[in-house]
Amino acid sequence: MRRIAGIILAVLLIGGVVAAVVAGRAEERSTATKTVRAVIGSEKAEFFADPDVVDALAAKGYTVKAETSGSWAMEGLDLKGYDLALPSSQAPAVELAGKYKVTGTLPRPFYSPLVVVAHRNAAEVLSANGLATLDEAHRGTLKMAGYLDAARENRTWQQLKGSEKYGELTGTLYLSSTDPGTSNSGALYLAAASYVENGGKVVSGDAEIKRTAPLLRKLVSVQGAQQAGSDAVFRDFVSGSGNPLVVVYESQVASLLREGQQPDDLVVLYPDTTVNSDHTVVPLTEDGKAVAELLAQDKALRDLEVRHGFRPQGGPPKFASGTTYLKQELTGVHQAAVPTSEVLRELARRAKG
């Protein structure tokens, strides 16, 4: 009897183990995710690497494997095997959609305006010379027309009153930006500058390209070698190297603040005429389309977009509360229209000489 009981117990134990394995595999299947390959602008790398973003996507059944590229450089990549591309504005997205025969409206889940980050000394000198205004200790407005006049005249820091107090403010006054031929932020900087130079109108033809190109050439040539991506430019600024005035995305500043850093030397200047970087998805597969819809509609992901400094389309009503670095609402900031991708490429080509 003891032997029979032992056999029965062994069978039950084996059955229990098998049942546990089956249950485990079922659970694994229920939580398994589809892997989505994406190529993204570098400024979104931290967003997709955030464990909370990873979990939010996994809860909907997806794992995003993201690789970074300059937004305008994406067109030169072979995206076979990728599920989506996420450049930093609509123009390169339209180019990619045409190349890969993607039809329909391209989702634009969130956006971020261009801003200028400045070291405090530089911001105060600009303010004292009428090129900027400061409304908070770490926030103000850059007067684009005045700045472009200074660039046209090759003005130096030494020509600005008050600069003699700061030995680091020497040489030509200029904004550092990324390479407009490969990077979206650099191209959008030219879009904003050309709009102001063209009398508050978007550049749309050969005559207007010819009229605005000389100034754009000055804005780029004074910089020397340019970075290919906005993330490297911003990190250089934060580390204290490079030029005291740098064109970046507002979202990059918000991400820095989210990390708990509040540099006393940092001032965010909103150009009174700027452009929005409309982060636009090019879905290359059905899985890519599903992730694009989640980025635009899922509440958890939209909240995380705000955490990383992106402004979701259609809301939320408040942004970056509790900080003196960023604007909750973009009041007093004129949003310039962006030229077509063909015109913008030609402006970038002429600007680089």
N, C-alpha and C positions, 0 to 999 in steps of 0.2 A: 504493500500500500504506500509505503514511504517513497518507493521508487516511482510509482505511478504519479504520485503527487509532485515529485521533483520534475518529472517530464512535463506535466501540465504547467507548472510554474515557469519552466524554461520557455515553453511555447508562448505563454502569456507575455513574458519579458521580451522575447524576440518580436512578438506582435506589437508590443508597446514601442520598441525602438523603431520598427518599420513605420508605424503610425506617426511617430515624432518626426522621422525623416521626411515623410510625405507632407506632413503639415508644414515643416520648415520650407520645403520646396515650393509649396503653395503660397506661403507668405512671401518667399523670395520673388515669385512670379507677380504677386500683387503689388510689390513695391519696386519692381524693376522699372528702369527708365529707358527711354529711347535716347540715344546719343545724337545730338544735333551739332554739326560742325559749323562754326561761324567765323567769319573774318570781320573784325571790328576796328574802329578808330581807337588809338591808344588811350584816349581819355576815358574810355569805358572799361578798361581792363580791371580796375579795382571793383567796379560794380559787379561784373560777372564772377569775380573771384571771391566776393563776400559770401561767407558761409550761409548767411540768412537768405541771400538770393539763390544760392545753390539749393537750399532746402525748399524754398518757395517754388522753384521750378520742378524739383523732384516730386513735390506733392501733386503736381499736375502731370507727372509722368515723363519729365524731360531732364536730361543732363546736357548742358551746353559746353562744348569744348571750343574755346575762343582763341583765335590767333589775331595779333594786331598788325595793322598796316596803315600807312598814310592814306587818307580817304581818296585822294585823287590818284594815288598809285594803285588802287585796287583794280582799276580797269586793265592794268597790265598783268594781273595775276591770272593763273589758270584756276578757275573756281570749280572745275569738275570734281565732284565728290563732296562739295560743300552744300549745306542746307540753306544758309542765308548769308547775306552781306549786310553790314550795318555801318555805312559811312556816316560822317558827321553833318551832312547837309543833303538837301534834296537834289542839287545839281549832279554830283557824282553818282547818286543813286539812280537818277534817270538814265545816265550814260550806261550804267551796269544793266538796268532793266532792258534797254534796247539791245545790248550785246547778247544777253541771255534770253531774249524774247519773253520777258516777264510782262504780262498784261494786267490791266486793272489798276486801281488806286494803290499806291505804295503806302503802307502804314507809317505814320510819323508819331510814335508813342510819346516822345518827350523832346524838349528843346533846351537850349542854353544860350544866352546872349554873350557876345564878345565883351570883355572888359580889359582894362589895363591895370596890372598890378605895379605898384610903385613903392620904392623905399620912402620912408616918411620925409627925409630931407628933400628928396626930389619933388615929392608932392607939395611940400610947403613952398618951395621955390616956384613951381609952376603956378600955385595959387597967388603968390605975391606979385607975379608978372601977368596976371589976367588970363592965363592959359588953362586954369582949372579953378574950381570952387570946392571947398571942403565943408560938408554939412555935419560930419561926425568925425571923431578922432581917427577912424580908420576907413572912412568912406567919403567919396566926393564925385565930382563930374569933370570930365575932360572936355574942353571946348575944341571940337574937331576942326572947325574953320580956322581958329587961331593957331592950333598946332600945325595945320597944313601950311599956313602962311609962313610960320617959322621954319618949316622944313624946306619950303621953296626958296627962302632967303639964306639957307645954310647957317642958321643961327647956332651959336655954341652956348654951352652952359655958362661960360665966363661972361657972356653978354647979358645974362639975366641977373637982375639985382638980387642980392642975398646969397648968391651961389659961392661967393668968396669965402664963406664960413665953412664950406664943406669941400675938402680936398679931393674927395672922390668924384665930385661933379665937374668933369672936364671933358673937352672935346665936343663934337657935334651933338646937338639934341636930336634924339630919334627914339622910336619905338622898336624894340626887337620883336620879330615875328618868325614864324616857321616858313619854310620854303613853299611859296605859293604854287609851285609846279607839282608838288606831291602831297601837300598837307592842306586840309580844309581851313584851319584857322588862318593860315597865311593868305589863302585865296579870299576868304571873307573879309580880312583886313583891307585888301585891295578893293573889294566890292564897296565897303563903307567909304573909303577914301575917294574912290572914283565917283560915287554918288554925290558927295559934297563938292568935289571939284567940278562936277558937271552941272552945278547950279541946283542941286536937289532933285535931279532926275536920274533914273537908272540909265547907264550906258547901254546903247542898243544898236549902234551902227559904226561904220568905219570912221566917219568924221569925228564922232565922240570918242572913239578909241584913240584916234590920233591926238585929239585935244588933251585927253587926260593922261596919256602914256608918259610924257616927260616927268610929271610929278611922281607917278608911281615908280618910275625908274629911280628917282632920288630916294624914295622911301626904302627901296630894296638894296640899292648899291651901297648905301652908307653902312649897311649891316655886315658886309663881308659874308663869310660862310654862314649858312642857315641850317638849323636842325630840320630833320624830316618829320618830326612828330611833336605835338604840343606837350606831351607828358614830360619829355626831356627838358624842354625850355622852361617849364614851370618848376621842375625840380632844381634846375640850375639856379633859378631866381631865389627859391626858398633857401638854398644852401649859402646864398650870399655872393655867388659869382655872377659875372656877366653884367649886362646893362641894367641901370636902375629903373627902366620902364619897359614892360614886357606885355605883349598882347596874349591873353589866354582866354579860356572859357570860364564863365562864372562858376560852373559846376566844379571846376578844379579847386577853386578857393573854398567852396562849400565842403568838398571832400576833406580838405586839409583841416578845416574847423571841426568837422565830425570826428577826426582822429584825436581831438583834444588840443590841437595846436592853435594858439592865438598869438602870432608873432606881433610884438609891439611895434616893429619896424614896418609892418605891412599896411599899405593903404590901397583900397580898391577904388579905382576911378571908372565910372560908367561913362563912356563917350556919349555926348548929347545926341550924336547920330551913330548908330551902331547897326549890327545885323544879328539876327538870331541864327544859331546853328540848329537846324531842324534835323535831328537824328532820324534817319529814314531807313526803313528796312526793305531790302530786296529779297523776297522769299524765292528760293531756288527749288524748293521741294515742298510737299505738303506738310512735312514736319516743321520746316522753316516757317511756313505760313502760320501754323498753330502757335509757335513760340512768339511770333510777331503779334498775334492777337492777344496772347497773354500779357505781353509787355504793355499793350495799350489798354487792356480792360481789367486785368486781375488786380483787385484792391491791394493785396499784400505786396505785389511787385510795384504798384504805383507808389505806395508808401515808401518802399525801399529806394525808388528812384529819387524821391524828395530827399531822403536821408543822404544820398550821394550827390545832391546838389542839382539834379535835373528837374526841370519844371514840366510835369505831365501836361499833355494837351487837355484843355478843358478844366484845369484845376491843379492843385487845390487852391482855395481862395487866399491862403496865407503861405508864405514861403520864408524860410530862414529866420523865424522869429527868435528873439532873444540875442541877436548879434548886432554889433555896430559896424560890421564889415560889409554886409550885403543888403540890398533892397528887398523888402517883402513884395512890393509891387513895382513894376517898371514905369512908374510915373516920371514924366520929364525926360524920357529917353525915346527919341524918334527912331523907329525901326525902318531902315532903308530897304528898298527892294533889291534883290540880288539879280545880276545879269544872267542871261542864259549861260549854260555850260560852255557853249562855243565862244561867246564873248569873253567870259571869265578866263578861259584858257588863253585866249589871245592877249588879254590884259596881263596875265601872269608871264607869258612869253616875252612881251615887250618890256615888262618891268625888270626881268632878269637880263635883258639885253641880248 
